[in-house]
Amino acid sequence: MSKSTEKQHIKNNNKLPDRKILLDVGENGVAIISINRPPLNLLSVDVLLSLKENIEEAMRKDNVKAIVITGSRGNFSAGFDVTAFGGSQQRKTKRELGFMSIEFITDTLEAARKPIVAAVEGLALGGGFEIALACHARISTSTSKLGLPELQYGILPGFGGTQRLPRLVGLQKALEMILMSKRIRGEEAYNMCLVDAISPPNQLLGSACQWALDILECRRPWSISLFRTDRLAPLAEARTLLNSVRAQMQKQNPNVIHPLVCIDVIEHGILSGPRNGLWKEAEALHELRQSDSCRSLVHVFFAKQSTSKIPGITDMGLRPRKIHKVAVLGGSSMSSGIATVLVLANHYVIMKYIDQVSLQNGIDRVKANLEGHFKEGRMTQEHYKKACTLFKGVLSYDSFKDVDLVIEDVPDIVSLKQQFFADLDECCPPHCIFASNTCIVNLDLIGERMKPCKEIVGIHFFSPPSVIDLLEIVRTERTSPQVLVDLLSFGRRIQRTPIVVRNCTGFAVRRMHFPYLQAAMLLVECGADVYQIDKALNSFGMKLGPFRMVDQDGFQSATTHEMKFLETFPDRSHKSNLIPILRKSNREGESTCQGFYTYNDKGEASPDPEVSTYIEMARSMSGITIKSKVATLSDGEIVEMILFPVLNEACSMISEAIIVKSSDLNVASVMGMGFPAYRGGIIFWSHSVGSKYICSKLEDWSKEYGEFFKPCAYLVERASKGHSLGAQIKLAKSPL
Ligand SMILES: C[C@H](O)CC(=O)SCCNC(=O)CCNC(=O)[C@H](O)C(C)(C)COP(=O)(O)OP(=O)(O)OC[C@H]1O[C@@H](n2cnc3c(N)ncnc32)[C@H](O)[C@@H]1OP(=O)(O)O
């Protein structure tokens, strides 16, 4: 590309016309076609049709020798607009996507008589990435993000990704990227030969134009991805791999079919040829996009996106203040996990604790976490070196003068927390935000010894913070809109999904955990089997059944939470003696290798027949007798008797405006308690069950087994009107 054309293109880009596709022919005879639907250049049928027309126009023009496809304003394309899937609009575009894949992407773009090169900057995801895969070469910046995340929505790559990716990078790597929705950076893509060259952003278009001309003049290969075979393994080897991955997927996700359909489509292309594979892919996309799983997963995507939109707060025009330096107070593994997450997101972090030994342990854990990231290839050497300089451990408050945020993570002892915050009040700058990671101590109580003008908010991470991306931001009556805006932006920057909750016992996630475990305890005391309960909930799709979950959390924490819940919600708590009895026998859950299960050296759980003795003891202490109906419950009935009380608690939270939107509870249940995303989250799932049915079941059980099951007023009202359980939260009720 000549300098003048490039300048002209940049000039055009700064003041781009209101067209979805831009075509600009340079003096060198290369047409630059830009997808122009900022900010992410999302695709739709209209955009694709327009892209097709522009490519055809460039083909017709005599002055065009070659084509470069790129995206405007720093992104190639984040893929197809997901609103087209799982929702009401899907009928409109029935089968059009399949034809786009074959008639446009394959027969127009890939089969073009002039070379087409993709210049990839920023995001190239889903359909966007698939367009790049069909080009005759790809030039990328080192930091671009490429991937096929379609399985996250219960569909499969629908623009040829299932056929072209295995042919470009080999079956194993392609399966890894597709089935795990793995995104890779430009650099890694280059190492895998998925992109042909890396270029700095300011030279990207120039390099891509030159590459296209080089193809034309036979100095570079004219590669047709769909017909490459050099990276495909021999048939028998491919089949063995596909069968083993199929079995793995079936085991991991027994309730969903889309990963298996995707594997079948890939296999079909290998066995029957890529063009047949494309047709099968188109058919599969058409079927899958109408499935319940797709609807639910698309809901979860948008529910996650909307957690940081708070009416009356985030639309006030407040700009988030920058949070550069964060102090983490504490030396536990949770504190180290939080510090690691922050350092990885390029924050300067100081870790402070009171004694040298605990602090040193904390520091060592952060260093080990960072090293682990580097060794597993999740960060570059350069990033690793920089991350190490961003972190230090301290015993004093000397370096707190310029701290923007403090996250307290000391043991849940009120006087200890109060002392820390009273000290911090003296050492931190006025703008510093004070936050606690507690999920059980009242935030107002923690701040009692601070100056009256200071406020404390909650920033609640989940264990382990490096794995669970959810963040509860807990507001009190005094939390200002500015602090909320700051923390929501901070949450996104550290790549968490923040949900805003009101200060209450257990916040959103623990409040749902509690009835999950309590219902299970009650059923066991009435005669149900511990392991059948966990199995039933697993088969429903919960990551962990209640007993495996409490073993993992530890009985110490379960006891602390139980006491707090019994105190706050005595009317709807079932007091069980089971955990105290197990603790008397030194069973503390997974940490002691004995809880409801026993654990071997590898941490694998096995049912423990001895547990029945403890259950007998608990039963006789509570005076509960075995009820034959409970002892013979089916798996489906168990699921209802455990999850309807969770829904009941979720309904109480809606009516108390603990969360901002009912969809936040879907996010909280999926990310915080392992509710299956393909069922859309706890409230979304309830729509398929029906509020009337849920309410009548709870009413029946409350008559038979006690107040624990009594439906809350909100649930009764919604059911009586035949309304679904999700509702617009009346923010007037909340201090926001
Ligand atoms: C046929 C094909 O094979 C099928 C496909 O292509 S499926 C689609 C594949 N693409 C994806 O999955 C990308 C999904 N998007 C994301 O992961 C993230 O948005 C992102 C990493 C691209 C960008 O993140 P970030 O810069 O933080 O921007 P983010 O706030 O998330 O997005 C900006 C807006 O675009 C929307 N958006 C992003 N990707 C979207 C998509 N694929 N469809 C619809 N809306 C989308 C977001 O909801 C948000 O909307 P809002 O401003 O109203 O809240």
The ligand as an ORCA input file, in Angstrom:
! r2SCAN-3c Opt
* xyz 0 1
  C     -21.963    -18.160     13.082
  C     -20.866    -17.818     14.049
  O     -19.977    -18.915     14.082
  C     -21.451    -17.539     15.387
  C     -20.746    -16.464     16.127
  O     -19.996    -15.669     15.636
  S     -21.101    -16.415     17.807
  C     -20.356    -14.946     18.411
  C     -18.926    -15.089     18.787
  N     -18.485    -13.933     19.455
  C     -18.467    -13.834     20.797
  O     -18.782    -14.764     21.509
  C     -18.024    -12.536     21.394
  C     -18.846    -12.197     22.649
  N     -18.398    -10.987     23.222
  C     -17.445    -10.926     24.189
  O     -16.917    -11.907     24.644
  C     -17.040     -9.566     24.659
  O     -18.111     -8.682     24.406
  C     -15.794     -9.053     23.953
  C     -14.571     -9.796     24.484
  C     -15.898     -9.270     22.468
  C     -15.613     -7.540     24.159
  O     -15.565     -7.253     25.518
  P     -15.600     -5.709     25.987
  O     -14.572     -4.952     25.238
  O     -15.546     -5.735     27.468
  O     -16.967     -5.137     25.483
  P     -18.416     -5.548     25.960
  O     -18.906     -4.532     26.932
  O     -18.435     -6.971     26.392
  O     -19.212     -5.450     24.601
  C     -19.687     -4.218     24.064
  C     -21.133     -4.393     23.672
  O     -21.221     -5.341     22.608
  C     -22.136     -6.397     22.950
  N     -21.621     -7.624     22.324
  C     -20.361     -8.087     22.325
  N     -20.268     -9.203     21.598
  C     -21.506     -9.445     21.131
  C     -22.053    -10.450     20.295
  N     -21.298    -11.412     19.744
  N     -23.368    -10.376     20.037
  C     -24.154     -9.394     20.523
  N     -23.675     -8.399     21.307
  C     -22.381     -8.443     21.599
  C     -22.073     -6.443     24.452
  O     -23.240     -7.052     24.964
  C     -21.987     -4.973     24.793
  O     -23.278     -4.434     24.647
  P     -23.723     -3.188     25.551
  O     -22.787     -2.074     25.216
  O     -25.137     -2.971     25.168
  O     -23.552     -3.655     26.949
*
